[in-house]
Amino acid sequence: MQALAMEMTISLGGKKFPALEHVKLSDEPEMAAVTIRSKLNIDLNTQLNDWMDDKSAFEGWKNAIEKIGFYVFQIGMPEEEISGFSLIDDRYPVVVINKRDYVQTRKTFTLMHEFAHHLLHESGICKVDDKYAQSGHERAVEVFCNAFAGAILAPSDALRGHPVVKTYAQKCYDDAWVDRDLSRIARDFKVSKEVILRRLTGLKLASVKFYRSKRDDWAKKSPGKPMGGQRSVPKECLQENGIPYTSLVLENYRTEKITYADVADYLDVRTKYIPKVEELSRESA
């Protein structure tokens, strides 16, 4: 897909490449997150109030990354093994998310984790959990990416200012966090309870021991898969291929650079669905 994107872009006369500066492992993830979040142009009101649920939050973050020149794909992978991966290229940066991961907050975290890989210019195929990393450098990269993802999704000032957090902080209830309150905070930020508690640990509002205990407990109570609804093949096509890549393929067809059969092949969709895919692509652009 990355090679196809490059080939089709060149056929149309090139593109404006992403102008996002890189970060270093020695950088402070909190500060890097503040800087990059401002460049993505996502404010707290949008995240806390405009995005109505976890799914819209994932789409919002994904759209923000796509707008600065990234390609985001969702493909089926063994969900027990891979959450996502990155294909590093300054001109055609690609993030791939496991579409079989049915937990939207986990997909959002994976998206930002892999985005951090691009900022570091460190490619990888990984789970979000940094425990699996082998080498010292590899582990340092995973720890940074996790810290960056948490910081950009739940900024420290906003988290400290949340009414529930303020109540706990005033009472010094470091290890008295109950799931109900963690769920409320997580629901507001559209992230998982684990992300929130991990952030609270970093802010010295919960202990590492408490975080690990809760993380292990939650892992045993993984939510069940949602009931399957009616499929919309065109919507799935756009979600899986992303707006930039889909638009690129369709523009190459409109300018007679590729055939209708090529469109179906590149988007992995039957030809009868292409008109609706094109309509949805225009609406989403």
VOMARVEX-880795 format. One record per residue: x, y, z of N, C-alpha, C in turn; residue in one letter; residue number from 1. Coordinates in steps of 0.05 Angstrom, whole numbers, plus 5000, padded with zeros to 4 digits. Layout:
N
 n.px n.py n.pz ca.px ca.py ca.pz c.px c.py c.pz residuo num
    X    Y    Z     X     Y     Z    X    Y    Z       a NUM
...
This chain:
285
 n.px n.py n.pz ca.px ca.py ca.pz c.px c.py c.pz residuo num
 5017 4976 5000  5000  5000  5000 5017 5025 5000       m   1
 5039 5024 5015  5057  5047  5016 5069 5052 4988       q   2
 5078 5030 4975  5090  5032  4949 5069 5042 4928       a   3
 5045 5032 4931  5023  5040  4912 5017 5070 4916       l   4
 5017 5079 4941  5011  5107  4947 5033 5125 4934       a   5
 5058 5116 4936  5080  5132  4924 5077 5132 4894       m   6
 5071 5109 4882  5069  5107  4853 5047 5124 4843       e   7
 5023 5123 4856  5000  5138  4846 5003 5168 4851       m   8
 5017 5175 4872  5022  5204  4878 5041 5216 4857       t   9
 5061 5201 4850  5080  5210  4830 5065 5214 4803       i  10
 5047 5195 4797  5032  5197  4772 5015 5222 4770       s  11
 5008 5233 4794  4991  5257  4794 5008 5282 4797       l  12
 5034 5279 4797  5051  5302  4798 5062 5309 4826       g  13
 5060 5290 4844  5072  5294  4871 5052 5304 4891       g  14
 5062 5309 4915  5045  5318  4938 5061 5334 4957       k  15
 5047 5348 4975  5060  5362  4997 5065 5342 5019       k  16
 5090 5338 5026  5097  5317  5046 5093 5328 5074       f  17
 5089 5310 5094  5085  5319  5121 5109 5335 5131       p  18
 5103 5357 5145  5124  5374  5155 5125 5373 5186       a  19
 5124 5349 5197  5124  5346  5226 5152 5339 5235       l  20
 5162 5356 5254  5189  5350  5263 5190 5325 5280       e  21
 5214 5313 5280  5218  5289  5296 5224 5295 5325       h  22
 5221 5275 5342  5228  5278  5370 5251 5258 5376       v  23
 5264 5262 5399  5286  5244  5406 5278 5229 5432       k  24
 5290 5206 5435  5285  5190  5460 5292 5206 5485       l  25
 5311 5224 5482  5319  5240  5505 5299 5262 5512       s  26
 5280 5267 5494  5260  5288  5498 5240 5279 5520       d  27
 5228 5298 5533  5207  5292  5553 5181 5287 5538       e  28
 5169 5262 5542  5145  5255  5527 5122 5275 5532       p  29
 5120 5286 5557  5099  5305  5563 5101 5330 5546       e  30
 5125 5341 5544  5129  5365  5529 5125 5360 5499       m  31
 5135 5337 5489  5131  5330  5461 5101 5327 5455       a  32
 5086 5315 5473  5057  5312  5469 5043 5339 5467       a  33
 5050 5358 5484  5038  5384  5483 5043 5398 5456       v  34
 5068 5396 5447  5076  5409  5421 5061 5396 5398       t  35
 5061 5370 5397  5049  5355  5374 5019 5358 5374       i  36
 5007 5357 5398  4978  5360  5399 4969 5387 5388       r  37
 4984 5408 5393  4977  5434  5382 4978 5434 5352       s  38
 4997 5419 5341  5000  5418  5312 4978 5401 5299       k  39
 4967 5382 5314  4944  5366  5304 4918 5382 5306       l  40
 4919 5405 5320  4896  5423  5322 4872 5409 5335       n  41
 4877 5394 5357  4855  5382  5372 4854 5395 5399       i  42
 4833 5410 5405  4831  5422  5432 4815 5405 5451       d  43
 4816 5411 5476  4803  5395  5496 4773 5395 5494       l  44
 4762 5418 5485  4733  5419  5482 4723 5399 5461       n  45
 4739 5397 5439  4732  5377  5419 4732 5349 5430       t  46
 4754 5343 5444  4757  5316  5455 4736 5309 5477       q  47
 4732 5327 5495  4715  5322  5518 4685 5325 5512       l  48
 4679 5343 5493  4650  5350  5489 4640 5344 5461       n  49
 4656 5349 5441  4646  5346  5413 4645 5316 5405       d  50
 4666 5302 5412  4667  5273  5406 4648 5259 5425       w  51
 4628 5246 5414  4607  5235  5431 4613 5209 5444       m  52
 4631 5193 5431  4637  5167  5442 4665 5158 5434       d  53
 4673 5135 5442  4700  5125  5437 4706 5122 5407       d  54
 4685 5113 5392  4689  5110  5363 4694 5136 5349       k  55
 4678 5157 5356  4682  5183  5343 4709 5195 5351       s  56
 4719 5188 5375  4745  5198  5384 4767 5185 5367       a  57
 4765 5159 5363  4784  5145  5346 4785 5158 5318       f  58
 4761 5162 5307  4760  5174  5280 4771 5202 5280       e  59
 4766 5217 5302  4776  5244  5304 4807 5245 5304       g  60
 4819 5229 5320  4848  5227  5321 4860 5218 5294       w  61
 4847 5198 5283  4856  5187  5257 4854 5208 5235       k  62
 4832 5223 5234  4829  5244  5214 4850 5266 5218       n  63
 4857 5272 5243  4877  5293  5248 4904 5284 5237       a  64
 4911 5259 5241  4936  5249  5231 4937 5247 5201       i  65
 4914 5239 5189  4913  5238  5160 4915 5265 5147       e  66
 4904 5286 5161  4905  5313  5149 4933 5324 5147       k  67
 4952 5314 5164  4979  5324  5162 4996 5307 5143       i  68
 4983 5288 5129  4998  5273  5109 5003 5243 5114       g  69
 4991 5233 5135  4995  5204  5141 4974 5187 5127       f  70
 4981 5162 5122  4962  5142  5113 4956 5123 5136       y  71
 4931 5120 5143  4923  5102  5165 4906 5080 5153       v  72
 4915 5055 5156  4901  5032  5146 4892 5014 5169       f  73
 4870 5000 5165  4861  4980  5185 4858 4954 5171       q  74
 4874 4934 5179  4874  4908  5167 4871 4887 5188       i  75
 4862 4863 5181  4859  4841  5200 4885 4828 5207       g  76
 4891 4827 5233  4915  4814  5243 4907 4798 5268       m  77
 4923 4778 5276  4917  4764  5301 4916 4784 5325       p  78
 4893 4788 5336  4891  4809  5357 4906 4802 5382       e  79
 4912 4776 5387  4927  4769  5411 4957 4775 5407       e  80
 4966 4780 5382  4994  4783  5377 5002 4812 5369       e  81
 4986 4824 5352  4994  4850  5341 4971 4870 5344       i  82
 4977 4894 5355  4958  4915  5357 4960 4934 5333       s  83
 4984 4937 5323  4989  4955  5300 5018 4957 5294       g  84
 5025 4970 5273  5053  4974  5266 5056 4999 5248       f  85
 5081 5007 5245  5087  5031  5230 5106 5025 5207       s  86
 5102 5039 5185  5121  5038  5162 5132 5065 5160       l  87
 5157 5069 5168  5169  5095  5170 5179 5105 5143       i  88
 5169 5128 5136  5178  5142  5111 5170 5171 5114       d  89
 5188 5189 5111  5182  5218  5115 5162 5228 5094       d  90
 5161 5215 5071  5144  5224  5049 5117 5210 5050       r  91
 5117 5184 5056  5092  5169  5056 5090 5153 5082       y  92
 5086 5167 5104  5084  5153  5130 5059 5137 5133       p  93
 5061 5112 5142  5038  5094  5144 5036 5083 5173       v  94
 5011 5084 5183  5004  5071  5208 4983 5049 5202       v  95
 4988 5025 5212  4968  5004  5207 4957 4995 5234       v  96
 4931 4994 5236  4917  4986  5260 4902 4960 5255       i  97
 4901 4943 5276  4888  4917  5274 4857 4922 5274       n  98
 4844 4917 5252  4815  4921  5251 4799 4901 5267       k  99
 4812 4879 5275  4799  4859  5292 4798 4867 5321       r 100
 4811 4888 5328  4810  4898  5356 4784 4913 5359       d 101
 4765 4902 5373  4738  4913  5375 4736 4934 5398       y 102
 4757 4938 5413  4757  4958  5435 4767 4984 5423       v 103
 4749 5004 5420  4756  5029  5407 4778 5044 5422       q 104
 4777 5044 5448  4798  5059  5463 4825 5047 5459       t 105
 4826 5021 5456  4852  5007  5451 4863 5015 5424       r 106
 4845 5017 5404  4853  5025  5377 4864 5054 5377       k 107
 4851 5071 5393  4860  5099  5394 4888 5100 5406       t 108
 4892 5085 5428  4919  5085  5440 4940 5074 5421       f 109
 4933 5052 5407  4952  5041  5388 4958 5061 5366       t 110
 4938 5075 5357  4942  5095  5336 4963 5116 5345       l 111
 4960 5126 5369  4978  5147  5379 5006 5135 5386       m 112
 5006 5110 5395  5031  5097  5400 5047 5094 5375       h 113
 5034 5085 5353  5048  5081  5328 5056 5108 5316       e 114
 5039 5128 5320  5045  5156  5311 5072 5165 5324       f 115
 5075 5158 5350  5100  5165  5364 5124 5151 5352       a 116
 5120 5126 5341  5142  5113  5328 5152 5130 5304       h 117
 5133 5142 5290  5141  5159  5267 5156 5183 5277       h 118
 5147 5195 5299  5160  5219  5309 5189 5213 5317       l 119
 5193 5189 5327  5220  5180  5335 5236 5169 5311       l 120
 5222 5165 5289  5234  5152  5265 5244 5124 5272       h 121
 5228 5110 5287  5235  5083  5296 5212 5064 5288       e 122
 5216 5048 5267  5196  5030  5258 5192 5007 5277       s 123
 5169 4994 5276  5165  4971  5294 5139 4957 5289       g 124
 5139 4931 5295  5115  4915  5295 5111 4906 5324       i 125
 5090 4916 5337  5089  4912  5365 5060 4912 5377       c 126
 5059 4901 5401  5037  4906  5418 5042 4932 5433       k 127
 5021 4944 5443  5025  4969  5458 5039 4963 5485       v 128
 5035 4940 5496  5048  4933  5522 5078 4933 5518       d 129
 5093 4949 5533  5122  4951  5529 5137 4929 5543       d 130
 5124 4910 5556  5138  4889  5570 5152 4870 5551       k 131
 5143 4868 5527  5153  4848  5508 5180 4855 5496       y 132
 5187 4881 5497  5211  4891  5483 5236 4876 5493       a 133
 5254 4870 5474  5277  4854  5481 5302 4870 5488       q 134
 5312 4886 5470  5336  4901  5475 5331 4926 5492       s 135
 5352 4937 5503  5349  4961  5519 5338 4984 5503       g 136
 5348 4987 5478  5339  5009  5461 5310 5004 5453       h 137
 5303 4980 5446  5276  4973  5437 5256 4979 5460       e 138
 5264 4972 5484  5246  4977  5507 5243 5007 5512       r 139
 5265 5022 5509  5264  5051  5513 5245 5064 5493       a 140
 5245 5054 5468  5227  5064  5448 5198 5059 5455       v 141
 5193 5034 5464  5165  5027  5471 5155 5043 5495       e 142
 5173 5047 5515  5165  5062  5538 5159 5091 5530       v 143
 5176 5102 5513  5171  5130  5504 5144 5132 5489       f 144
 5139 5113 5471  5115  5114  5455 5090 5111 5472       c 145
 5091 5094 5492  5069  5091  5511 5065 5117 5527       n 146
 5087 5129 5536  5085  5154  5552 5074 5176 5535       a 147
 5083 5178 5510  5074  5199  5492 5044 5196 5486       f 148
 5036 5171 5480  5008  5166  5474 4990 5174 5497       a 149
 4998 5166 5521  4982  5173  5545 4981 5203 5549       g 150
 5003 5217 5545  5004  5245  5550 4988 5261 5529       a 151
 4988 5252 5504  4973  5267  5484 4943 5262 5486       i 152
 4935 5238 5496  4907  5231  5499 4895 5242 5525       l 153
 4911 5244 5546  4902  5254  5571 4922 5274 5583       a 154
 4923 5298 5572  4943  5318  5581 4942 5322 5611       p 155
 4966 5326 5622  4968  5327  5652 4952 5349 5664       s 156
 4952 5373 5653  4937  5395  5665 4907 5389 5664       d 157
 4897 5379 5642  4869  5372  5639 4861 5350 5659       a 158
 4879 5330 5662  4873  5308  5680 4873 5317 5709       l 159
 4892 5333 5716  4893  5344  5743 4868 5361 5749       r 160
 4858 5374 5728  4835  5392  5732 4808 5378 5731       g 161
 4808 5352 5725  4783  5338  5724 4771 5337 5752       h 162
 4745 5342 5755  4732  5343  5782 4737 5318 5799       p 163
 4736 5295 5787  4740  5270  5802 4769 5269 5812       v 164
 4788 5276 5795  4816  5275  5803 4822 5296 5825       v 165
 4810 5319 5823  4814  5340  5843 4803 5330 5870       k 166
 4781 5316 5870  4770  5305  5895 4789 5285 5908       t 167
 4800 5267 5892  4818  5247  5903 4844 5260 5913       y 168
 4854 5279 5896  4880  5292  5903 4878 5307 5930       a 169
 4855 5320 5935  4851  5335  5959 4851 5316 5984       q 170
 4841 5292 5980  4839  5273  6002 4863 5254 6004       k 171
 4882 5257 5985  4906  5241  5985 4899 5211 5983       c 172
 4879 5204 5967  4871  5176  5964 4888 5163 5942       y 173
 4913 5161 5946  4931  5151  5925 4922 5124 5914       d 174
 4916 5105 5931  4910  5078  5922 4881 5070 5929       d 175
 4863 5090 5929  4835  5084  5935 4817 5089 5911       a 176
 4829 5090 5887  4814  5095  5863 4795 5071 5858       w 177
 4769 5077 5854  4750  5056  5849 4744 5056 5819       v 178
 4736 5033 5809  4731  5031  5780 4710 5051 5770       d 179
 4690 5056 5786  4668  5074  5777 4679 5101 5771       r 180
 4697 5112 5788  4708  5138  5783 4728 5138 5760       d 181
 4744 5117 5759  4763  5115  5736 4748 5113 5710       l 182
 4726 5099 5710  4710  5097  5686 4698 5124 5677       s 183
 4690 5140 5697  4680  5167  5690 4701 5184 5677       r 184
 4725 5184 5688  4747  5200  5677 4753 5189 5649       i 185
 4756 5163 5646  4762  5150  5620 4741 5157 5600       a 186
 4716 5157 5608  4694  5163  5589 4696 5191 5579       r 187
 4704 5210 5596  4706  5238  5588 4729 5241 5568       d 188
 4751 5228 5573  4774  5231  5555 4773 5212 5531       f 189
 4754 5194 5531  4751  5173  5510 4776 5156 5508       k 190
 4785 5147 5531  4808  5128  5532 4800 5106 5552       v 191
 4818 5087 5556  4812  5065  5574 4818 5072 5603       s 192
 4807 5057 5621  4814  5061  5650 4843 5057 5655       k 193
 4855 5038 5640  4884  5033  5644 4901 5057 5637       e 194
 4894 5070 5615  4908  5094  5607 4906 5116 5629       v 195
 4882 5119 5639  4878  5140  5660 4894 5133 5685       i 196
 4893 5108 5694  4907  5101  5718 4937 5102 5714       l 197
 4946 5095 5691  4975  5098  5685 4984 5127 5685       r 198
 4967 5144 5675  4973  5173  5676 4973 5183 5705       r 199
 4954 5174 5721  4953  5182  5749 4978 5172 5764       l 200
 4988 5149 5756  5013  5139  5768 5036 5158 5762       t 201
 5037 5167 5737  5058  5186  5729 5056 5213 5743       g 202
 5031 5220 5750  5027  5245  5765 5029 5242 5795       l 203
 5038 5218 5804  5041  5212  5832 5015 5213 5848       k 204
 4993 5206 5834  4967  5205  5847 4958 5176 5851       l 205
 4975 5158 5843  4970  5129  5848 4997 5115 5847       a 206
 4999 5093 5861  5025  5079  5862 5028 5060 5838       s 207
 5053 5054 5832  5058  5035  5810 5047 5007 5818       v 208
 5050 5000 5843  5040  4974  5852 5010 4972 5849       k 209
 4995 4994 5855  4966  4994  5852 4959 4992 5822       f 210
 4973 5007 5805  4968  5006  5777 4971 4978 5766       y 211
 4993 4965 5773  4998  4938  5762 4977 4918 5772       r 212
 4968 4921 5797  4948  4904  5807 4921 4907 5792       s 213
 4914 4932 5787  4889  4938  5773 4891 4929 5743       k 214
 4914 4934 5731  4918  4926  5703 4915 4896 5700       r 215
 4927 4880 5718  4924  4851  5717 4896 4842 5721       d 216
 4882 4856 5739  4854  4849  5745 4836 4855 5721       d 217
 4840 4878 5708  4824  4885  5684 4830 4866 5661       w 218
 4855 4857 5659  4862  4838  5637 4846 4812 5639       a 219
 4839 4805 5663  4823  4780  5667 4794 4784 5660       k 220
 4786 4809 5658  4757  4816  5653 4754 4830 5626       k 221
 4768 4820 5606  4767  4833  5580 4738 4834 5570       s 222
 4729 4857 5559  4701  4859  5550 4695 4840 5527       p 223
 4671 4830 5526  4664  4812  5504 4660 4827 5478       g 224
 4661 4812 5456  4658  4824  5430 4630 4834 5427       k 225
 4626 4858 5414  4599  4869  5410 4584 4852 5390       p 226
 4558 4854 5392  4541  4840  5373 4545 4851 5345       m 227
 4546 4834 5325  4549  4844  5298 4524 4856 5287       g 228
 4527 4879 5274  4504  4893  5262 4504 4889 5232       g 229
 4488 4904 5218  4486  4903  5189 4511 4915 5177       q 230
 4524 4901 5159  4549  4911  5147 4543 4932 5126       r 231
 4562 4951 5123  4562  4970  5101 4589 4967 5088       s 232
 4590 4953 5066  4616  4947  5053 4630 4973 5045       v 233
 4616 4993 5033  4630  5018  5026 4642 5032 5050       p 234
 4627 5033 5073  4638  5046  5097 4662 5031 5107       k 235
 4661 5004 5107  4683  4988  5115 4708 4993 5098       e 236
 4703 4996 5072  4725  5001  5053 4739 5027 5060       c 237
 4723 5048 5065  4734  5074  5071 4749 5074 5098       l 238
 4737 5060 5118  4750  5058  5144 4776 5043 5142       q 239
 4777 5021 5127  4801  5005  5125 4823 5017 5109       e 240
 4816 5032 5088  4836  5044  5071 4843 5073 5078       n 241
 4825 5086 5093  4830  5114  5101 4822 5133 5078       g 242
 4816 5157 5085  4808  5177  5065 4830 5184 5045       i 243
 4854 5190 5055  4875  5198  5036 4881 5178 5015       p 244
 4884 5152 5023  4891  5132  5003 4868 5127 4984       y 245
 4843 5125 4995  4819  5121  4979 4817 5143 4958       t 246
 4820 5168 4967  4818  5191  4949 4839 5190 4928       s 247
 4863 5182 4935  4886  5180  4916 4879 5159 4895       l 248
 4869 5136 4903  4862  5116  4883 4840 5126 4864       v 249
 4820 5138 4875  4798  5148  4858 4806 5170 4839       l 250
 4824 5188 4849  4834  5209  4832 4851 5198 4809       e 251
 4866 5177 4814  4881  5164  4793 4863 5152 4772       n 252
 4840 5142 4781  4820  5131  4762 4808 5154 4745       y 253
 4800 5176 4759  4787  5198  4745 4806 5210 4724       r 254
 4832 5210 4729  4851  5221  4710 4862 5200 4691       t 255
 4849 5176 4691  4855  5155  4672 4883 5144 4675       e 256
 4893 5144 4699  4919  5132  4705 4917 5102 4711       k 257
 4893 5094 4721  4888  5066  4728 4860 5059 4718       i 258
 4854 5033 4717  4828  5024  4708 4809 5020 4731       t 259
 4784 5015 4724  4763  5009  4744 4770 4984 4760       y 260
 4781 4965 4745  4789  4940  4758 4812 4945 4778       a 261
 4830 4963 4771  4852  4971  4789 4840 4982 4815       d 262
 4820 4999 4812  4808  5012  4835 4798 4990 4854       v 263
 4783 4971 4843  4773  4949  4859 4795 4933 4872       a 264
 4817 4929 4858  4839  4914  4868 4854 4930 4890       d 265
 4859 4955 4886  4874  4971  4905 4859 4976 4930       y 266
 4832 4978 4928  4815  4983  4952 4804 4957 4963       l 267
 4809 4935 4950  4800  4909  4959 4770 4909 4963       d 268
 4755 4917 4942  4726  4919  4943 4715 4912 4916       v 269
 4691 4901 4915  4679  4894  4889 4670 4919 4875       r 270
 4671 4918 4848  4666  4941  4832 4638 4954 4837       t 271
 4619 4938 4844  4592  4949  4848 4590 4968 4871       k 272
 4610 4967 4889  4609  4984  4913 4625 5010 4908       y 273
 4640 5012 4886  4658  5035  4882 4643 5062 4881       i 274
 4620 5064 4867  4606  5090  4867 4599 5100 4895       p 275
 4590 5082 4912  4583  5090  4940 4608 5097 4955       k 276
 4630 5083 4951  4655  5089  4964 4664 5117 4956       v 277
 4661 5123 4930  4668  5150  4920 4651 5171 4933       e 278
 4625 5166 4936  4607  5185  4948 4615 5190 4977       e 279
 4620 5169 4992  4628  5172  5020 4655 5187 5023       l 280
 4673 5181 5004  4699  5194  5004 4696 5224 5001       s 281
 4679 5233 4983  4674  5261  4978 4662 5274 5003       r 282
 4643 5261 5016  4630  5271  5039 4649 5274 5063       e 283
 4669 5256 5064  4687  5256  5087 4712 5274 5083       s 284
 4717 5281 5058  4741  5297  5052 4740 5325 5064       a 285
